[in-house]
C-alpha cells in the first residue's frame, strides 16, 4: 500500500500544530538550534517532549514536517521585527542605509530570543537542495529575494562592481549570522549601535584614509 503524501503546507499559519504542543516546540528548537537537520535526533525530541510517534506522524508527517512547522513559527517571529522595513521596501538607492535597518532588526530579534536567532542562522549551513525544499513549502525564497536586492545594488552603483554579487551576499550573511560574536555586554541601545557599525565596516572598510595612496 502506497504511503499517503503529506501536505507540508498545511503546517504553516494559524493551523500550525506546534501551537498546540508547546513541549514539542521547545524540544525541537533546542535540538535544531544545536545541530544541523541531518544530525538532529527525532527520537530525542519526542522523548524530551513526551510525545508518541503515532501522534507525531499523524500531525507532522515526518521529521521534515516538524522542521517546516518550527521554521514557520520562527519566520513569523523574525518577520515581526522586519515589518517596518518591509513596508517601506528594500531601497537600492540607499543600500547601506537599508542594510543598517536590517541589521538593527536582526539584533533586536536576537536580543528577544537568542535560540531562535541561532536556529534561523543554522539554516544557512544547510545545502541548497534542502533549502529549496523548505522554501518550496512557504512559496517564497527570502534568500533569493536578498540576492536579487544585492544584484540591483551592484547595477545601480551602490556596490563596487569589482566584487561579485555572490561574494557580497556571503559576506553579509556571515556578518548577520555572527553579530552575537561582535557584541559585548551592555544596554540594548548600545548593542544596536554597535551592530550598525558592522555595516560601516562593510561599506567603508577599516583602513585609515591617511594611509591611502
Protein Blocks (a to p, Z undefined) as FASTA:
>chain_A
ZZddddfklmgcjklmklmmmmlmmmmmmmmmmpcfklpcfklmmmmnopafklmmmmno
pamlmmmmmmmmmmmmmmmmmmmmmmnopafklmmlmmmmmmmmmmmmmmmommlmmmmm
mmmmpcfklmmmmmmmnopafklmmmmmmmmmmmnomacfkbcfklmmmmmmmmmmmmmm
mpccddfklmmmmmmmmmmmmmnojadfklpZZ
